[in-house]
Amino acid sequence: MARDALATAAHGMAFGTPAAPLRPYVLGYRGYRLALHVPRRRLEVPTDVVTLALTFEGTMRLTDAVEPGPGVALASVAAGLRRTATIAEHAGVLHGLAVSLTPHGAYRAFGPLAGELGGQWAEAGDVLGPRLRTLSARLADAPTWPARFALLDAYFDARLADGPRWEPSVHWVWHQLRRSHGLVPIHALVEGTGWSRRRLELCFRRHLGLAPKQAATILRLQRTLRVLTHQAATGPDGGRLAGERIDGARIASLCGYYDQSHLDRTFRTMVGCSPREFLSSRGSATARPEPTDRIAGRVTSAVLAPGG
C-alpha cells in the first residue's frame, strides 16, 4: 500500500510512494489542494515522464511555451512525452492529484494509447476510458490522502498485471538512451536492434509517442537542467567537475551540444526561454505553497509570476 508523506497541512500538499511492485513503472503520487488569492502559472519543461493529473476541483489551461496559442482548458489531464515546454495555469483554486509514470509504465497501464499521447495533452477520461472516470470519482470521495494513494495502488496493480509489455528491442533502446543521457548515436541503436532505421522509428513512436532522436533531446535537456540547477544551488565555487569550474562551454560538451551557443539555441527551442531566464524564475519561487519540481530527482518546473 502506498504510504502518505504529508508535506505541510497548511499548504495542502501530500506525496505518496507506490507499492514496491509498482515502482519500476509508477514513480510517485502527488496530492494538492490549493486555495490561492491569485492565479498560478507554472512552466513545465520536457521530461521522460508521462503524467496523469486528476482534478476534483478547478480546471487547468495548458499552452505551448514555445509556440503560444489559445491553449486548451482541461479538467483532468493525460500528458505524454513532449519536446516543448508547457505553461500550465489555474485560477488559484485547484484540488486533485497527479501520477507520474515511466513511459513503459504508461504503456503497460494504457496500451497503445500511451504512444498516441506523445506530444499531446488530452482530457484523461476521454482517452483512457470509463474505468479511469470511475477511479477519479472514487478518489474524490475518499476521505484522506493515504486512502487515495491506496486506491491508486490497487488501480495500477490491476492495470499492470495484464497490460502489454514493450518489445524487447524497444526496452533495450530506451535503456541505452537513458543510460547515456541521450548521447548514444542513433546508428548504434539501429545496429543494436538489427532493425532498419525506419522500423526502429516507427516501433519506438508506437510505444513512446516519439522517435528515438526526439527522446534523446529530452534526456539531454534533463541532464543539462540538472547540471545548471546544481551549479546555481551551489554558487560560484560549488559547481565543480574533476576539480574544475564547470563553465558554459564545459556544460555544453558534457551534455552533448557542439558549444554553448548550440546549448542555448536548443534550450530556447524546447523551453521557450534562455537557461538564465529559467534559473531566474526558479530562484524567485521561495515561500510558495507548492514545490518547484513535481518529481523527485528531476528538474520539471519553474513557478512563474502571474501574467509573466
Summary of the structure (lengths in Angstrom):
residues: 308
radius of gyration: 19.4
end to end distance: 40.6
largest distance: 56.9
contacts: 1011
relative contact order: 0.16
helix: 44%
strand: 22%
